[in-house]
């Protein structure tokens, strides 16, 4: 019986690796290079022990503790403890996101799109696909952990010994394994991929908030969070390995439960009951706009909550910006020194560009959902009715434009509310609003590019993500990497005035708006003329 359940697992492992080998390589290389570059920058960031200890005093702030975890090794804040304290938690969150997306892709998404049903029609066991997915993700996280460990140790930085480097990588790998297991479990509980991702990201958010509250007020509470276990390893200081074993033990138990549930549930079904719909559709749902909103409602709400939290997390440290960046060489390279403006005001201008680019992500995703529906052969059913193509693509465009503004405003609201509560002389809401909203034309250009790709070159829709990644690199890190100014001007964000440091150039903003209009126009015209994938 057990042999029948796992029949064909080896072939499924080979299939998954071959299918996603480029994705796996990109994740491993990106995270390894980012970690190594960060460690290298820490080694040359401070010129003396006094500067490092000044940073250590800043990190004792409760707001910083909530963001990056409790300070350890602050008495001797060398490069190793500094890297682990400031980067381990955020890198672990990225690894968790990687595992969530990949597990969902090979379980619930494949099940929704009928691939698992096709595979099950062959001599393949019931547990083969989910087992193969887990084994591949275990292998991926182990390789990632070893790659990061070796890269850190190879830097030959005095405070980054072999034991600490191995523990750093193991902490990241254990995080990936834990969220691999929980996502596999949620794939059995939920009836669709949206629910699986929603539950997984909710767990990640709860784990972060639970750790944040515990680190600030009650240390015991942090140990109920998997992210609390990772921070509790105290890498490069005391090097506790036992939290890694706790995470691995919890992972094994969750995997056993997930595999058992997979054996007793029906294909395309979930254990959590689906919410009953209305007997009759509302007037709003009877049009393409209402339908487009309905199928993306969960993601929209999740992103709105996330953007508010992101804004609030930045706002909570606004009172400490001056002391935090006063002697920070890396930040002085990222911030252009402008006479007559405080570091807080200069940081605000840079911060708004980052928030605007992050807010562009859900706006692009809302637009690309049209291509996703087309790939799942759902667009044909809609267009077979008395609905024009302009109305269909226009519905997704309206949502993308509207919620691009909403996400920016929600992040701004979180930033303003948190900053007001911690600053003695808070920044006015009007100034923050102006600093944020000047980025709308740049966001419109990114949406316009996405419309053009979906309408004319649907197979090249990923170009929008590449262009956004390029924009983040040259606008946010351009100063630190000493990139030429012309590279920044290739991105629409490079033309946006940084309020309050710069004056608003309405001509430039109008030009960006006009460019976005023509991109949208050509994209909609192309969608009207091209064949729909069937």
C-alpha positions in Angstrom: 0.0 0.0 0.0 2.8 2.5 1.0 4.6 1.7 -2.3 1.4 2.5 -4.2 1.0 5.9 -2.4 4.6 7.0 -3.3 4.9 5.4 -6.8 6.6 7.7 -9.3 7.9 10.1 -6.6 11.4 10.0 -8.2 10.1 10.9 -11.6 8.0 13.8 -10.1 11.2 15.1 -8.3 13.0 15.1 -11.7 10.0 16.8 -13.3 9.8 19.6 -10.7 13.5 20.3 -10.8 13.6 20.4 -14.6 10.5 22.7 -14.7 11.7 25.2 -12.1 15.5 24.9 -12.4 15.9 28.5 -13.5 13.7 29.8 -10.6 15.7 27.8 -8.1 19.0 29.1 -9.4 17.7 32.7 -9.3 16.6 32.4 -5.7 19.8 30.8 -4.6 22.2 33.2 -6.4 20.1 36.3 -5.5 19.9 35.6 -1.7 23.6 34.4 -1.5 24.9 37.5 -3.4 22.7 39.9 -1.4 23.9 38.4 1.9 27.5 38.4 0.9 27.3 42.0 -0.4 25.6 43.1 2.8 28.3 41.5 5.0 31.0 43.1 2.9 29.4 46.5 3.3 29.2 46.1 7.1 32.9 45.4 7.2 33.7 48.8 5.7 30.8 50.9 7.0 32.3 52.0 10.3 35.7 53.5 10.8 36.1 52.8 14.5 34.8 50.9 17.5 33.1 54.1 18.7 31.0 54.3 15.6 29.9 50.7 15.9 29.0 51.2 19.6 27.0 54.3 18.7 25.0 52.2 16.3 24.6 49.5 19.0 23.1 52.1 21.3 20.6 53.1 18.6 19.6 49.5 18.0 18.5 49.3 21.7 15.5 51.4 20.8 12.2 49.5 21.2 11.1 50.4 17.7 14.2 48.9 16.3 13.8 45.8 18.5 10.3 45.3 17.1 11.6 45.6 13.6 14.8 43.5 13.6 14.7 41.6 16.9 16.3 41.9 20.3 19.9 43.1 20.4 22.6 40.7 21.3 26.3 41.2 21.0 25.7 44.9 21.5 28.6 45.2 24.0 31.0 44.2 21.1 29.0 45.2 18.0 31.3 43.8 15.4 30.5 42.9 11.8 29.2 39.4 12.6 26.7 40.3 15.3 25.7 43.4 13.3 24.9 41.3 10.2 22.9 38.7 12.1 21.0 41.3 14.1 20.0 43.6 11.3 19.7 41.1 8.3 18.9 37.6 9.5 15.2 38.2 10.3 14.5 40.0 7.0 16.4 37.4 5.0 14.5 34.6 6.8 11.2 36.3 5.8 12.3 36.4 2.1 13.2 32.6 2.4 9.8 31.9 3.9 8.1 33.8 1.0 10.2 31.7 -1.5 9.0 28.5 0.1 5.4 29.6 0.2 5.3 30.5 -3.4 7.1 27.5 -4.7 5.1 24.9 -2.6 1.8 26.6 -3.7 2.9 26.5 -7.3 3.5 22.8 -7.3 0.5 21.7 -5.2 -2.6 23.8 -5.2 -2.0 25.8 -8.4 -1.2 22.6 -10.4 -4.3 21.0 -8.9 -6.5 24.0 -9.9 -5.2 24.0 -13.4 -5.8 20.3 -13.9 -2.2 19.1 -14.0 -2.4 16.9 -10.9 -5.5 15.2 -12.4 -3.6 14.5 -15.6 -0.6 13.1 -13.6 -2.9 11.0 -11.4 -4.3 9.3 -14.5 -0.8 7.8 -15.0 0.7 5.1 -12.7 1.6 7.7 -10.0 0.8 7.4 -6.3 -1.6 9.8 -4.4 1.3 11.2 -2.3 3.9 11.4 -5.1 3.4 15.0 -6.1 3.2 16.6 -2.6 6.1 14.4 -1.4 8.2 15.3 -4.4 7.5 19.0 -3.8 8.5 18.7 -0.2 11.7 16.8 -1.0 12.7 19.3 -3.7 12.1 22.3 -1.3 14.1 20.5 1.4 16.9 20.1 -1.1 16.6 23.8 -2.3 16.7 25.1 1.3 19.7 22.9 2.2 21.6 24.1 -0.9 20.6 27.7 -0.1 21.8 27.3 3.6 25.2 25.8 2.5 25.6 28.5 -0.2 25.1 31.3 2.2 27.2 29.7 4.9 30.2 29.1 2.6 29.9 32.6 1.1 29.9 34.3 4.5 32.9 32.2 5.9 34.8 32.7 2.6 34.8 36.5 3.3 37.3 35.8 6.1 35.9 38.5 8.3 37.2 38.1 11.8 33.9 38.0 13.7 32.3 35.6 11.2 33.7 32.2 12.2 32.8 28.8 10.6 30.3 27.8 13.4 28.4 31.1 13.2 28.3 31.1 9.4 27.0 27.5 9.4 24.3 28.5 11.9 23.4 31.6 9.9 22.7 29.5 6.9 21.0 26.8 9.0 18.6 29.4 10.5 17.6 30.5 7.0 17.2 26.9 5.8 15.1 25.9 8.9 12.8 28.9 8.2 12.3 27.7 4.6 11.7 24.1 5.8 9.1 25.2 8.4 7.1 27.3 5.9 7.4 24.5 3.3 5.6 22.3 5.7 3.0 24.8 6.8 2.2 25.7 3.1 1.9 22.0 2.3 -0.6 21.7 5.2 -2.6 24.7 4.1 -2.7 23.3 0.6 -4.7 20.4 2.1 -6.9 22.7 4.2 -7.8 25.3 1.5 -9.7 24.6 -1.7 -7.7 26.9 -3.9 -4.3 28.5 -4.4 -5.5 32.0 -3.2 -6.5 30.5 0.1 -3.3 28.5 0.5 -1.2 31.7 -0.1 -3.5 33.7 2.1 -3.2 31.3 5.0 0.5 31.0 4.6 1.2 34.7 4.5 -1.2 35.2 7.4 0.9 32.8 9.4 4.0 34.6 8.4 2.5 37.9 9.4 1.3 36.6 12.8 4.7 35.1 13.4 6.4 38.4 12.8 3.9 40.4 14.9 4.0 37.8 17.7 7.8 38.0 17.8 7.8 41.8 17.6 5.4 42.1 20.6 7.3 39.4 22.5 10.7 41.0 21.9 9.6 44.3 23.2 7.4 43.3 26.1 7.4 39.6 26.9 10.3 37.4 25.8 8.3 34.2 26.4 5.8 35.2 23.8 8.6 35.3 21.1 9.2 31.6 21.6 5.7 30.8 20.2 6.8 32.3 16.9 8.9 30.4 14.4 10.7 33.7 13.6 11.4 34.0 17.3 13.2 30.7 17.2 15.4 31.9 14.4 16.3 35.2 16.1 16.9 33.2 19.3 19.9 31.4 17.7 22.0 34.6 18.5 24.2 33.9 15.5 27.9 35.0 15.8 27.5 35.7 19.5 26.4 32.6 21.6 25.5 30.4 18.5 22.6 28.4 20.0 21.8 25.5 17.7 18.8 24.0 19.6 16.2 26.4 18.1 17.1 25.0 14.7 16.3 21.5 16.0 13.0 22.7 17.4 12.1 24.2 14.0 13.1 21.0 12.2 11.1 18.9 14.7 8.0 21.0 14.2 8.5 20.8 10.4 8.5 17.0 10.5 5.3 16.8 12.6 3.5 19.2 10.2 4.7 17.3 7.1 3.3 14.1 8.6 -0.1 15.7 9.2 -0.1 17.2 5.7 0.7 13.9 4.0 -2.0 12.2 6.0 -4.6 14.8 5.0 -3.6 14.5 1.4 -4.4 10.7 1.5 -8.0 11.2 2.7 -9.1 14.3 0.8 -10.7 14.4 -2.7 -8.8 16.0 -5.6 -9.7 19.7 -6.0 -11.3 19.8 -2.5 -10.2 21.3 0.8 -11.0 20.6 4.4 -12.0 24.2 5.2 -15.6 24.7 3.9 -15.9 27.2 1.1 -18.0 30.2 1.9 -21.4 29.9 0.4 -22.1 32.5 -2.3 -25.3 34.5 -2.9 -28.2 32.9 -4.8 -28.2 36.0 -7.1 -25.3 38.1 -8.1 -25.2 41.7 -7.0 -25.4 44.4 -9.8 -21.8 45.1 -9.2 -20.8 41.5 -9.9 -22.8 41.3 -13.1 -20.1 43.3 -15.0 -16.4 42.6 -15.8 -15.3 45.2 -13.2 -17.1 43.5 -10.4 -15.8 40.1 -11.5 -12.2 41.3 -11.7 -12.5 42.8 -8.2 -14.1 39.7 -6.8 -11.4 37.3 -7.9 -8.7 39.5 -6.5 -10.4 40.8 -3.3 -8.4 38.7 -0.9 -5.1 39.8 -2.4 -6.2 43.4 -2.4 -7.1 43.4 1.3 -3.9 41.5 2.2 -1.7 44.0 0.4 -3.5 47.0 1.9 -2.9 45.6 5.4 0.7 44.8 4.6 1.3 48.3 3.2 -0.2 50.0 6.3 2.1 47.8 8.5 5.1 48.7 6.3 4.4 52.4 6.6 3.8 52.1 10.3 7.1 50.2 10.8 9.0 53.0 9.0 7.1 55.7 10.9 7.9 54.1 14.2 11.7 54.9 13.8 11.3 58.4 12.3 12.2 59.9 15.7 15.6 58.2 15.7 16.7 58.9 12.1 19.1 61.6 13.0 21.1 59.4 15.5 20.7 56.3 13.3 22.3 57.8 10.2 24.5 60.5 11.6 27.8 58.4 11.4 26.6 55.8 8.9 28.9 55.9 5.9 26.6 53.6 3.7 23.6 55.7 4.3 25.5 58.9 3.6 26.3 57.4 0.2 22.6 56.6 -0.4 21.4 60.0 0.8 22.5 63.0 -1.2 23.6 65.7 1.2 21.5 68.8 0.7 22.2 71.9 2.7 19.3 73.3 4.6 17.5 69.9 5.1 17.7 67.6 8.0 18.6 63.9 7.7 15.0 63.0 8.5 13.7 65.1 5.6 16.3 63.6 3.2 15.5 60.1 4.5 11.8 60.8 3.9 12.4 61.6 0.2 14.3 58.3 -0.3 11.8 56.4 1.8 8.9 57.5 -0.4 10.6 56.2 -3.5 11.0 52.8 -1.9 7.4 52.8 -0.7 6.1 53.9 -4.1 8.0 51.0 -5.8 6.7 48.5 -3.4 3.1 49.9 -3.9 3.7 49.3 -7.7 3.9 45.5 -7.1 0.2 45.0 -6.3 -0.8 47.4 -9.1 1.2 45.3 -11.6 -0.2 42.1 -10.1 -3.8 43.3 -10.5 -3.1 44.0 -14.2 -1.3 40.7 -14.8 -4.3 38.8 -13.4 -5.9 39.3 -16.7 -3.2 37.3 -18.4 -3.5 34.7 -15.6 -7.2 34.3 -16.3 -6.4 34.0 -20.0 -3.8 31.2 -19.3 -6.5 29.3 -17.4 -8.9 29.5 -20.3 -11.4 31.6 -18.4 -11.2 34.7 -20.6 -12.8 32.7 -23.5 -16.0 32.1 -21.4 -16.3 35.8 -20.6 -15.5 37.1 -24.1 -18.0 34.6 -25.6 -20.7 36.8 -24.1 -21.8 40.3 -25.1 -18.7 41.9 -23.4 -16.2 43.9 -25.4 -12.5 43.3 -25.0 -12.1 47.0 -24.1 -14.4 46.6 -21.1 -12.5 43.5 -19.9 -9.0 45.0 -20.1 -10.4 48.3 -18.9 -11.9 46.7 -15.8 -8.5 45.4 -14.8 -6.9 48.7 -15.7 -9.3 50.7 -13.5 -8.6 48.3 -10.5 -4.8 48.7 -11.1 -4.9 52.5 -11.3 -7.3 52.9 -8.3 -5.6 50.5 -6.0 -2.2 51.8 -6.9 -3.3 55.0 -5.4 -5.0 53.2 -2.5 -1.9 51.2 -1.6 0.2 54.4 -1.6 -2.3 56.2 0.5 -2.6 53.4 3.0 1.2 53.2 3.4 1.3 56.9 3.8 -1.4 56.7 6.5 0.5 54.1 8.4 3.7 56.1 8.2 2.0 59.3 9.4 0.1 57.7 12.3 3.2 56.0 13.6 5.5 59.0 13.1 3.1 61.3 14.8 3.0 59.1 17.9 6.9 59.0 18.3 8.1 62.4 17.0 8.2 65.5 19.2 7.8 67.7 16.1 5.9 65.4 13.6 6.0 66.0 9.9 2.7 67.4 8.6 0.3 65.1 6.8 0.2 67.5 3.9 3.9 67.3 3.3 3.8 63.5 3.5 0.8 63.4 1.1 2.6 65.5 -1.4 5.9 63.5 -1.1 4.0 60.3 -1.8 1.5 61.3 -4.5 4.2 62.8 -6.8 5.1 59.1 -7.5 1.7 58.3 -9.0 2.7 59.2 -12.6 5.7 56.8 -12.3 3.4 54.1 -11.1 1.1 54.8 -14.0 4.0 54.4 -16.4 4.7 50.9 -14.9 1.0 50.0 -15.2 1.0 51.3 -18.8 4.0 49.1 -19.6 2.2 46.1 -18.1 -0.9 46.9 -20.2 1.2 47.1 -23.3 2.9 43.8 -22.6 -0.5 42.0 -21.8 -2.1 43.6 -24.8 0.6 43.2 -27.4 3.3 40.8 -26.1 1.6 38.6 -23.5 4.6 36.2 -23.4 6.9 39.0 -22.4 4.7 40.2 -19.4 7.6 39.4 -17.1 9.4 42.5 -18.5 7.4 44.6 -16.1 8.9 42.9 -13.1 12.4 43.1 -14.6 11.9 46.9 -15.2 10.6 47.4 -11.6 13.6 45.5 -10.2 16.0 47.6 -12.3 14.2 50.8 -11.0 14.7 49.7 -7.4 18.4 48.9 -8.0 19.3 52.3 -9.7 17.0 54.6 -7.7 17.5 53.1 -4.2 21.0 51.7 -4.4 22.4 53.8 -7.2 24.2 56.2 -4.8 25.8 53.5 -2.7 26.8 51.5 -5.8 28.0 54.8 -7.5 26.0 54.1 -10.6 26.0 56.8 -13.3 23.1 59.2 -13.2 21.9 58.3 -16.7 21.0 54.8 -15.5 18.6 56.3 -13.0 17.0 58.3 -15.8 16.0 55.1 -17.7 13.5 54.5 -14.9 10.3 56.6 -14.5 11.1 56.9 -10.8 14.3 58.7 -11.6 12.3 61.7 -12.9 10.1 62.1 -9.8 11.0 65.1 -7.6 12.0 64.0 -4.1 9.8 66.0 -1.8 10.7 68.0 0.4 14.3 68.3 -0.9 13.3 69.0 -4.5 10.7 71.4 -6.0 7.8 69.9 -8.0 8.4 70.0 -11.7 4.8 69.7 -13.0 6.1 69.5 -16.6 8.0 66.3 -15.9 5.1 64.7 -14.1 2.8 65.6 -16.9 5.2 64.0 -19.4 5.2 60.8 -17.4 1.4 60.9 -17.3 1.3 61.3 -21.1 3.7 58.4 -21.6 1.5 56.2 -19.5 -1.6 57.2 -21.4 0.0 56.2 -24.8 1.3 52.9 -23.3 -2.2 52.1 -22.1 -3.8 53.2 -25.4 -1.5 51.0 -27.5 -1.9 48.1 -25.0 -5.7 48.2 -25.1 -5.7 48.5 -28.9 -3.3 45.5 -29.1 -5.5 43.4 -26.8 -8.5 44.2 -29.0 -6.7 42.8 -32.1 -4.7 39.9 -30.9 -5.7 36.2 -30.5 -6.8 35.0 -27.0 -4.8 32.1 -25.7 -7.0 29.0 -25.7 
